[in-house]
Amino acid sequence: MDIRNLQRDNIKNLSPYSTARDEFKGEASIFLDANENSFGSPLPADYNRYPDPLQLDLKDAISKIKGVPIENMFLGNGSDEAIDLLIRAFCNPGKDNIIILPPTYGMYEVSANINDIEVKKVNLLPNYQLDLERIAESIDSNTKIIFICSPNNPTGNSLIRSDIETILANFKGLVVIDEAYINFSRQKSFIQELTEYANLVVLQTFSKAWGLAAIRLGMAFSSTPVIDILNKVKPPYNINQPTQDLALAALENIQQVNEWIRITVIERERLSNALARIEVVKKVYPSDSNFLLVEINDAQNLYYKLLEQGIVVRDRSKVTLCDNCLRITIGTTEENNELLKAISILTEQTV
């Protein structure tokens, strides 16, 4: 498969914006090329210079952890930027389509709608696994991308690996596997398969296990042609310098992150078991993520009662295949105890 044939014709002929730092190579001590403030910035650290447009130092540090070469890595302003750029670079407005698999992450559809791209929806099966037959039936000559979220949001489960591999082997467009929650999963990441599938794109993020949601940093891993196209269409300085600095510092604390992951998985099991014993809870779905999908009698009512107690969860009752379900993030031990206490009291009052 030649990925370059999948991209839009106007993107093939696009001349990307060339920054001053792209044009300059070598060492220098005086920079008078980019119309920056040469005096510095009114902060303890100087942020008066534009950041590295390709974030090479940060990518090198990530590469050492992920085992993925820099040329197979794209960094975005959150994974949402990568999602949007993939749709913009590979889908022709008003002509092409993508396939999403509800219930799933909402930004795939939002980004497609913004870019005037048709969205084909193939619901997951009742067990929240892929409906391979219907996916195959939905693909046409204008289907450019299939978005697969695994572990899935909002259901929390990992999708069967062999099913995903079937799509990768047979679909002639891009297969984007969103692994935002992979750190909490028993499944291995698909980044190990990058050399096997030219059409594979794996999304990961610093927002979940790494605890860096506020700095907005996402990762996309893929074959070199896909990464080259993303770098061609991205804004010139899409990752700011403070984000790059903070991410580099965080990567030095991987032991702390691994400990948080370990505690989260333990708390996930404890919270799941405790919720299952509450009378109004009909089902706690198995989870490979840092949240639980919980089916509850009159979920919306409990949602608002928890809000009154200052506890915010996510009401997913109106989402496909999630009737009367709340999505509950795994908090600290203390937060989980407060949640359980509040639900027990509120449900007793209801009874």
C-alpha positions in Angstrom: 0.0 0.0 0.0 1.3 3.4 -1.0 0.0 5.8 1.7 0.8 8.8 -0.5 -2.0 7.7 -2.8 -4.5 8.0 0.1 -3.9 11.7 0.8 -5.9 14.4 -0.8 -4.5 15.7 -4.1 -4.2 19.3 -2.9 -2.1 18.0 0.1 0.2 16.2 -2.3 1.0 19.5 -4.0 1.0 21.6 -0.8 4.0 23.7 0.0 4.2 23.7 3.8 5.0 26.9 5.7 8.8 27.2 6.2 9.8 28.6 9.6 13.0 30.6 10.1 14.3 27.8 12.2 13.7 25.3 9.4 15.8 27.3 7.0 18.7 27.8 9.5 21.1 24.9 10.2 24.1 25.0 12.5 25.2 27.1 15.5 24.5 30.8 16.2 24.6 33.2 19.0 22.6 36.1 17.6 19.1 35.4 16.3 17.6 38.3 14.3 15.6 36.1 11.9 12.1 35.6 13.4 11.1 39.0 14.8 11.1 37.8 18.4 11.6 39.9 21.4 15.4 39.8 21.8 15.3 41.1 25.4 13.7 38.0 26.9 10.3 37.4 28.5 8.7 38.7 31.7 9.0 35.3 33.4 11.6 33.4 35.4 12.3 31.4 32.3 12.9 32.9 28.9 10.1 32.0 26.4 10.9 34.7 23.9 12.2 32.3 21.2 10.0 30.1 19.1 10.1 26.4 20.0 11.6 23.5 18.0 8.9 23.0 15.3 9.6 19.2 15.3 10.2 18.8 19.0 13.3 16.6 18.4 14.6 16.6 22.0 11.2 15.5 23.4 10.7 12.9 20.7 14.1 11.5 21.4 13.1 11.1 25.1 9.8 9.5 24.1 11.5 7.2 21.7 13.7 5.8 24.4 10.6 4.8 26.4 8.3 3.7 23.6 10.9 2.0 21.4 9.6 3.9 18.3 12.0 5.8 16.0 11.5 9.6 15.9 10.6 9.4 12.2 7.6 7.3 13.1 6.3 9.8 15.7 4.1 12.9 15.6 3.3 15.1 18.5 0.0 17.1 18.6 -1.8 19.6 20.8 -3.6 16.7 22.4 -4.6 13.6 20.4 -7.4 15.8 19.1 -5.0 17.6 16.8 -3.8 14.4 15.3 -7.4 13.2 14.8 -8.3 16.5 13.0 -5.1 16.5 10.9 -5.6 12.9 9.8 -9.1 13.8 8.6 -8.0 17.0 6.9 -5.0 15.4 5.1 -6.7 12.2 3.9 -10.4 13.0 3.4 -11.9 15.1 0.7 -14.7 17.4 2.0 -18.1 16.5 0.7 -16.8 13.3 -0.9 -15.0 10.9 1.5 -16.2 9.2 4.6 -14.9 7.7 7.9 -16.2 4.8 9.9 -16.6 5.1 13.7 -17.9 2.4 16.1 -20.3 3.7 18.7 -20.3 4.0 21.6 -16.9 5.7 21.2 -14.9 8.9 21.7 -16.9 11.8 20.4 -14.2 13.8 18.8 -13.9 11.5 15.7 -17.4 12.6 14.7 -16.9 16.2 15.7 -13.7 16.6 13.7 -15.3 14.9 10.7 -18.3 17.2 10.9 -16.1 20.3 11.1 -14.3 19.1 7.9 -17.5 18.2 6.0 -16.7 14.5 6.0 -19.5 11.9 6.1 -19.5 9.7 9.2 -20.6 6.1 8.9 -21.6 4.5 12.2 -21.3 0.8 12.9 -22.4 0.1 16.4 -20.4 -2.3 18.5 -22.1 -5.6 19.3 -24.0 -5.9 22.6 -20.8 -7.3 24.2 -19.0 -4.1 23.1 -16.8 -5.9 20.5 -16.4 -5.2 16.7 -19.1 -6.2 14.3 -16.8 -7.2 11.5 -19.5 -8.1 9.1 -21.2 -4.8 9.2 -17.9 -2.9 9.1 -17.0 -4.7 5.9 -20.5 -3.9 4.4 -20.1 -0.2 5.3 -16.7 0.3 3.5 -16.9 1.8 0.1 -14.4 3.4 -2.3 -14.5 6.7 -0.5 -13.9 5.3 3.0 -10.6 6.7 4.1 -10.3 6.1 7.8 -11.7 3.7 10.4 -11.3 4.9 14.0 -11.0 2.2 16.7 -10.8 3.1 20.4 -9.2 0.3 22.5 -9.5 0.3 25.4 -12.8 1.8 24.4 -14.3 5.0 25.8 -16.9 5.0 27.4 -17.2 1.2 27.8 -13.7 0.6 29.2 -13.0 -2.7 27.5 -10.3 -3.7 25.1 -11.4 -4.9 21.7 -10.4 -8.4 20.5 -6.9 -8.0 19.0 -7.5 -10.5 16.2 -10.6 -8.6 15.0 -8.5 -5.4 14.8 -5.8 -7.3 12.9 -8.5 -8.5 10.4 -9.4 -4.9 9.6 -5.8 -3.8 9.3 -5.0 -6.6 6.9 -8.1 -6.1 4.7 -8.9 -2.4 4.7 -7.2 -0.2 2.1 -7.4 3.0 4.1 -6.0 4.2 7.4 -6.8 2.3 10.6 -6.5 4.6 13.6 -6.3 2.8 17.0 -6.8 5.2 19.8 -4.9 3.9 22.8 -5.5 6.7 25.3 -6.0 4.2 28.1 -3.5 1.6 27.1 -1.4 2.1 30.2 -4.2 0.6 32.3 -4.8 -2.4 30.0 -3.7 -6.0 30.1 -3.4 -5.8 26.3 -0.2 -4.8 24.6 0.0 -1.7 22.5 -0.3 -1.8 18.7 2.9 0.3 18.3 4.7 -3.0 18.2 3.0 -3.7 14.9 4.0 -0.4 13.1 6.4 -2.2 10.8 3.7 -4.8 9.8 1.0 -2.4 8.6 1.7 0.7 6.6 -1.9 1.9 7.2 -1.7 1.7 11.0 -1.9 4.8 13.1 -1.7 4.5 16.9 -2.8 7.4 19.1 -1.6 7.8 22.7 -1.7 10.7 25.2 0.0 12.3 28.2 -3.4 13.2 29.5 -4.4 10.0 31.4 -1.7 7.8 33.0 0.9 10.5 32.8 -1.3 13.1 34.6 -0.6 15.9 32.2 -4.0 16.7 30.8 -3.4 20.4 31.3 -0.4 20.7 29.0 -2.3 19.1 26.0 0.2 16.7 24.5 -0.8 13.8 22.3 1.2 11.3 20.3 0.6 9.6 17.0 2.8 6.7 15.8 2.7 5.5 12.2 4.7 4.7 9.1 7.1 7.4 7.9 4.8 8.5 4.9 1.9 9.2 7.3 4.1 11.1 9.8 5.6 13.1 6.9 2.1 14.1 5.8 1.1 15.1 9.3 4.2 17.3 9.7 3.4 18.8 6.3 0.0 20.0 7.3 0.4 20.9 11.0 0.8 24.5 12.2 4.5 25.4 12.3 4.9 25.6 16.1 2.0 23.4 17.3 3.7 22.3 20.6 4.7 25.2 22.7 8.0 25.4 24.7 6.5 25.1 28.2 4.7 22.0 27.1 7.9 20.5 25.7 9.8 21.4 28.9 7.2 20.0 31.2 6.9 16.8 29.3 10.7 16.3 29.3 10.7 16.7 33.1 7.8 14.3 33.5 9.5 11.6 31.5 12.2 11.5 34.2 9.6 10.4 36.7 8.4 7.3 35.0 8.6 5.3 38.3 6.0 7.6 39.9 3.7 7.2 36.9 4.0 3.4 37.1 3.2 3.5 40.8 0.0 5.5 40.0 -1.0 3.0 37.4 -0.5 0.2 39.8 -2.7 1.9 42.4 -5.3 2.8 39.9 -5.7 -0.8 38.7 -6.0 -2.0 42.4 -8.6 0.7 43.1 -10.4 -0.1 39.9 -11.0 -3.7 41.1 -11.9 -2.6 44.6 -14.4 0.0 43.4 -15.9 -2.4 40.8 -16.5 -5.0 43.5 -17.9 -2.5 46.0 -20.3 -1.0 43.4 -21.5 -4.4 42.4 -22.7 -5.0 45.9 -25.0 -1.9 45.9 -28.6 -2.8 45.3 -29.3 -0.2 42.6 -26.3 -1.2 40.6 -27.4 -3.6 37.8 -24.0 -4.2 36.2 -20.4 -3.0 36.5 -18.7 -3.6 33.1 -15.2 -5.1 32.9 -12.6 -2.4 32.4 -9.1 -2.1 31.0 -9.0 1.6 31.6 -9.0 4.1 34.5 -12.8 4.3 34.7 -15.8 2.0 35.1 -19.0 1.9 33.1 -21.8 1.2 35.6 -25.4 0.4 34.8 -27.7 1.8 37.5 -31.4 2.0 38.1 -32.3 5.6 37.2 -28.8 6.7 36.5 -29.7 10.3 35.7 -31.3 10.8 39.0 -28.2 9.5 40.8 -26.0 11.6 38.7 -27.8 14.8 39.8 -27.9 13.7 43.4 -24.1 13.1 43.3 -23.7 16.6 41.8 -25.5 18.0 44.8 -22.9 16.3 47.0 -20.1 17.9 45.0 -19.2 14.7 43.2 -19.0 14.8 39.4 -19.2 11.6 37.3 -20.3 11.3 33.7 -23.9 10.5 32.7 -23.7 8.3 29.5 -27.4 7.3 29.6 -28.1 8.8 26.2 -25.1 7.2 24.4 -25.6 4.3 22.1 -25.7 0.9 24.0 -25.2 2.7 27.4 -28.8 3.1 28.7 -28.8 4.1 32.4 -25.1 4.1 32.6 -22.7 6.3 34.5 -19.0 6.5 33.6 -17.0 6.8 36.8 -13.3 7.7 36.8 -11.1 5.8 39.3 -10.0 8.4 41.8 -7.7 8.3 44.8 -8.5 5.8 47.6 -10.1 8.6 49.6 -12.2 9.9 46.7 -13.4 6.4 45.9 -14.4 5.9 49.5 -16.4 9.2 49.5 -18.1 8.2 46.2 -19.2 4.8 47.7 -20.4 6.4 50.9 -22.4 9.0 49.0 -24.0 6.4 46.7 -24.9 4.2 49.6 -26.5 7.0 51.5 -28.3 8.4 48.5 -29.7 5.1 47.3 -30.9 4.3 50.8 -32.8 7.6 50.9 -34.3 6.7 47.5 -35.5 3.3 48.8 
